[in-house]
Amino acid sequence: MKKSNVRIIAMNAMIACIYAALTIACSGISYGGIQFRISEILVFLAFYNKKYIPGLIVGCFLANLASPLGLADICFGTLATTIACLGIYWIKNIYIAGVFGAVINGLIVGAELYFVLDLPFMINAFYVFIGEFAVLMIGAYLFQLLDKKEMFIKKYILE
């Protein structure tokens, strides 16, 4: 196995662990009708490099193993993150990418809450959207600041 492949696998493993650990550590605000997953800031790694998408997906899957919604969150929450990461990779404006991620999560997780907990779809989709939007706008701003430190992005994210 090439050294670069080992490095990519190791980076994805670290991303997955950080995502899962942050989500579970902040479980009081990470699951349910109103979500504020701080770990979602990491999805902007996909904006800069698609090779980090597997780590983000695995991290979400692992985090959702601890979800009170069980199998539904494991499936649909992970699906939402997968679609969001792919869209974020393809969208070329970091703020529009953040809005896209918030909309996708709002719709999919809102539908999940509707079907699993019989909660009103529109209000829960809106709550999930707002929580995700807040986190992703903070994340977009932070990544934009890092982007100004060109050496950081080139050395740690793009390579």
N, C-alpha and C positions, 0 to 999 in steps of 0.2 A: 504494500500500500504506500502510495506517495506521501511525502511529508505534508504536502498541502491538503490532501484528503483527511489526514489525521487531525490537522489543525481545524478544518471546517467542522468535523465531527465533534471535536472538543469544544469549539465555540458554541455549537448548537446545544450541546449538553449543558454548558454553563448558562446559556440563555434560558433553556427550559427550566433549569433549577431555580434561577433567579425569578422568573415569571411565577412559577408555582409557589415558591417560598413567600414572595411578596403578597400574592393573592391570599394564601392561607393565613399568613400572619395578620393580615387586615381583613379577616373573614367577616367581621361585623358589618363592613361596608362593601364587601366584594360580591355577596350573593343576595338574591331576593329581588323585590320589586324596585327598590332604589339601589343602584349599584354605582360604586365609585372605585373601580379597580385601578389602583395606582400602577400596577404591573402593565396595564395596557399602553403605557408610554413606550414600552419596548417595541410595540408593533412598528414604530417608525424605523427600526432597523431594516425592515423590509423595503422601506422607501429608498434606502441607499444601496441595499444589496439583497437580491433574492435568495442568496445562499443561506440566509438566516431564517427564512420562512419555516423550515422544518422544526427548528428549535422553538419558535413561537407557538406553533401548532401543538407540539408535544408538551410544552409548558402549560398551555391552556388545558389540554387533556388532563394532565396531572393535577392541576389546580381544581378542575371540575370533579375529580374523584372525591374531593372533600365537600362538594356542594350538597346542601340539603335537598336539592331537587333530583339527586341521583343520576340515573341513566339518561334522563331527558337532558340534563345540563351537560353531561359528558358528550352526548351526540350533538345536540343543537347549539350549545355554547361553543363547542369546538368547531362546528361548521361555520358559525358566525365569524369566529376569528380567522378561519381559513379563507373565507371569501373576503373579509376585510384586508387581510395581509396581501392577497393577490391583487386586489384593487389598489391598495396603497402603493404597491410596487409599480403598477402601470400608470398611475396618476402622477403628473410631473410637478404639481404645486403641493407643497407639504400641508397647507391649510385646507385645500380642497380634499386632499387625501384624508385628513382628519375628519372632515364632515362626512365623507363617504363611510369611513369606519364607524362613526357614530350612528349613521342612518341604518347601516346593515345590522349592527348590534341591536339597535332599538327595535327594528322590525322582527328579527329572528328571536331574540330573547323575549320581546314583548309577546310574540305568538306562543312561545314556550310557556310563559307564565299564564297566558290565557288558557291554554289547553291542559296544563298540569294542575294549576291552582284555581282555575276558573275565575281569574281576576279580569277586570275589564281590559280589553286589548289596547284601545287607543291611549288610555291614561298610563298604562304600564309601558307601552312602547315609547311614549313621550318621556316618562321618568328615566328609563334606561338610556334613551337618546341623550337626555340632558346630562346625566352622570358621565356617560362616555364622551360626550362633546367637551365637557369641562376638562376631563383628564387629557383628551387628545389635543386640545388647544394649548394646554400647559406643555404637553410633550412636544408639540410642533414648535413652540417658542424656544424650549430648551435645546432641541435639535438644531434649530436655526442659529442659536448662539454658538453651538459646537461647530456648526458649518463655517462660521466665521474664523474659527481656529482650524484652518485648512489642513494643517499637519495632523490634527487629531482624527479627522474624518478619513483622510487618506491612509494613515497608518493603522488605525484600529477597525475601521468599518469597511472601507472599500477594498482593501487588499484581500 
